[in-house]
Amino acid sequence: MLKLQKNRGNKMEKMEFAKLNAKTISEQEFPVEFKGYKVEEVDQYLDRVVDDYNFFETAIERYERDNKSLKFELDDLRELLHKKEEILAEFTDRLRKLGGEAEANKNIMNRINELERRVEKK
């Protein structure tokens, strides 16, 4: 029986979605009756169905692995983004403070220049 993992919040739960698998299909036997289907054709068709089941089961397993890997990568990227945002906020705050200090220094320099002009006039 093929199962998928379904994400419910932070909890993964397995959910069944297929009652058949390649093995149960290939092992299925049908009674032979006089006016029935050709056994060889039924067997050939079921072999193709089994091949499809094998393909889909393999693909689903691969996608589940890839999905799990991508979720870990996403968590890592979210954590990295959070750290970058913290650093950006810190630098923004520092820049704001430096801007205030620069404005204060500009005002002081203007006062000094004004005082120097007054002293030179005397």
N, C-alpha and C positions, 0 to 999 in steps of 0.2 A: 504494500500500500504506500503510495507516494504521499509525502507530507511536505507542506510549506511552513516556513516560519513567518508568523505575523507579529508585527511590532505593536504592542499595546502599551503606550507610555514608554517606560524604561524596561518593560518586561517582554521578552520574546516568547510567544507560545506557538506550538506546532498545531497546524490545522490540516486535517485530512481532506483531500480533494479528489482522489482517484481510488476507485474500488478495485481496479485491475492493474496489473503490472505485466511486464514482458513474460515473466515466468508463468503466471496463472493463465495467460492467453495461450502460450505455446503448449502448456500441459492439458488444456481443455480438450476433452474428447466428446464427440457427439455420437449418438447411436446411428447405425447405418440402416436405412429403410429402403424398400424397393424403389419408390419414386422420390428419392431425395436428391440432394445436390451431389455433384461429383466431388468425392473426397479430396482428390488431388488439387482441384481448384480452390476449395475451401482452405486446405492447408497452405497453399501458396498465398492466398489472400491474408490469412492469419499471420504468416511469416512477415508479410509487409507491415501489418499492424504492429507486430512485435518489434520490428526495426524502428518504426516510428516511436513507439513507447520508449525504447532504449535511447533514441536520440533526444526525446523531450526530457526524460529523466536526467540524462547527462547535462543537457543545457540548463535545466532548472538548478541542479547542484552547482554548476559553474556560476550561474547568475547569483545564487545565494552567497557563494564565497566572495564574489566580486562586490556584492552589495555590503556584506559585512566589512570587507576591507575598506570600501569607500566611506562607510560610516565611521570607522576609526580615523581615517584620513580627515574627514569633515570635523570630527571632534578636535583633532590636533590643530587644524586650521582655525577653528573657532577660538581655541585657547591662544594661539599665536596672535590672532586679530585682537583679542582682549588685551594681551600684553602690549601690542603696538598702540592701541588706543590709550592705555595708561601712560605710556611713554610720551605720546603726542600731547596728552593733557598736561603732563608735567612740563614739557618744553613750552607749551602755550602759556602756562602760568609764569614760567621764568621769563619768557619774552615780554609778557605784559609788565612784569616788574622792572625789567631792563628799560622798557619804553618809558615807564614812569621816572626811573632814575635819570634817563637821558634828558627828559623834559626838565627835571629839576636842575641838572647840570647846565642845560642851555640857559635857564633863567639866571643861574648864578653867574655864568659867563657874561650875560647881558648886563647884569648889575656891575660886575667888575669893569667892563668896558665903559659903562656910563660913569663910574667913579673915576676912572683914569682920565676920561675927557674933562671932567670937572676939575681934577687936580691940574691938568695941563693948562687950563684956562686961567688959573689963579697965578 
